[in-house]
Amino acid sequence: MLNFTVGPVQSSQSVRAIGAEQIPYFRTKEFSEIMFENEKLIKKFAYASDEDNVVFITGSGTASMEAAIINTLNEKDKALVVNGGSFGERFVKLCEIHGINFDQIKLDAGKTLDKDILYRYDNKGYTAFIVNVHETSTGVLYDLNMISEFCKKNNLFLIVDAISSFLADPIKFKEQNIDVLITGSQKALACPPGVSVLLLNENAINRIESIPSKCMYLDLKDALNNARRGQTPFTPAVSVLLQINRRLKDIDANGGVEKEIERIADLAADFRKRIKAFPFEIFSNSLSNAVTPLCTKTASAKTIFETLKNEYGIWICPNGGELAEKVFRIGHLGELSEKDNDTLIEAFKDLNKRGLI
Ligand SMILES: *Cc1c(COP(=O)(O)O)cnc(C)c1O
């Protein structure tokens, strides 16, 4: 199998080897040390400061999205949610379920947020801003500097879902005044799914401490108390945390976050250059390094996905809903090389020869 989906993605040999080991008991000094190291490297790669805190949640990315909403916002807030696709929609749903007042900036699929639209919401009494910096469902990357400036001007608490963007696109936690940053184990971290990560600044911690707990499992007060001693309140996905440790140390040893972002950007650029020869259009007007969304001119995107999977052993990412027949996505995250791009391009050539695209 050759996996070009956007997650789970392919893991390195060193990460996979850990998955074959017995699971160690975790209420130990040794495991705490590993968790401290995980925290230190996440902070380093996000350009956070020493006082910021990291919490590891056992649960996919959505668990941390939900934890952010219920622990840092309350009924006094009025949030502004960017909704450009199914992940933006998820934050809308979370606000609805948990009774958080909000308005949404609804964007057309494939279109980024521009300054004109954003500043219609200037000085309107909002208290929080919620965004998936890379709306993975359509492959749109929003301008975090523009958003950060807007939030600073309006004094908004900024929650950023960077689940598919962290380690693939530049993010500066402190400099961009991000209060909560969320990521997950199965995207650019290239580990198995099951763990998500929250990076929290002092503002976020103050909010967490002043808001009464609404959920036991996702209580960030409890998680923060435990994290201070390198532990989690409940049994975590121990092996995934060990794999995250390996992966973070590998990135560090190979030149750090800048190098990793560059590696993914180069792979994406190589693919984007070569896909021009085929009858597809890039769907998004603002791309992340993580994903290339492609719109077909005549062929069915769903058939391309099925044929590549069943006849070539290549997995790309289909779209759902209204875009299912028109759009598919190629991920550039995880253990992939230019040689893998060659294989994919050869398969597209073959589909073309067969009259399928
Ligand atoms: C993958 C992803 C998520 C999390 O999805 P899970 O299936 O819960 O891991 C959330 N937001 C974005 C932008 C994502 O790409």
PDBQT file of the ligand as one rigid body, heavy atoms in Angstrom, charges set to zero:
ROOT
HETATM    1  C1  LIG A 401      -7.821  15.434  10.887  1.00  0.00    +0.000 C 
HETATM    2  C2  LIG A 401      -8.357  16.730  11.368  1.00  0.00    +0.000 A 
HETATM    3  C3  LIG A 401      -9.096  16.828  12.564  1.00  0.00    +0.000 A 
HETATM    4  C4  LIG A 401      -9.309  15.708  13.514  1.00  0.00    +0.000 C 
HETATM    5  O1  LIG A 401     -10.011  14.657  13.109  1.00  0.00    +0.000 OA
HETATM    6  P1  LIG A 401      -9.987  13.330  13.974  1.00  0.00    +0.000 P 
HETATM    7  O2  LIG A 401     -10.595  12.354  13.034  1.00  0.00    +0.000 OA
HETATM    8  O3  LIG A 401     -10.794  13.574  15.175  1.00  0.00    +0.000 OA
HETATM    9  O4  LIG A 401      -8.552  13.050  14.304  1.00  0.00    +0.000 OA
HETATM   10  C5  LIG A 401      -9.557  18.066  12.950  1.00  0.00    +0.000 A 
HETATM   11  N1  LIG A 401      -9.299  19.157  12.233  1.00  0.00    +0.000 NA
HETATM   12  C6  LIG A 401      -8.577  19.118  11.114  1.00  0.00    +0.000 A 
HETATM   13  C7  LIG A 401      -8.312  20.400  10.389  1.00  0.00    +0.000 C 
HETATM   14  C8  LIG A 401      -8.084  17.900  10.644  1.00  0.00    +0.000 A 
HETATM   15  O5  LIG A 401      -7.349  17.864   9.518  1.00  0.00    +0.000 OA
ENDROOT
TORSDOF 0
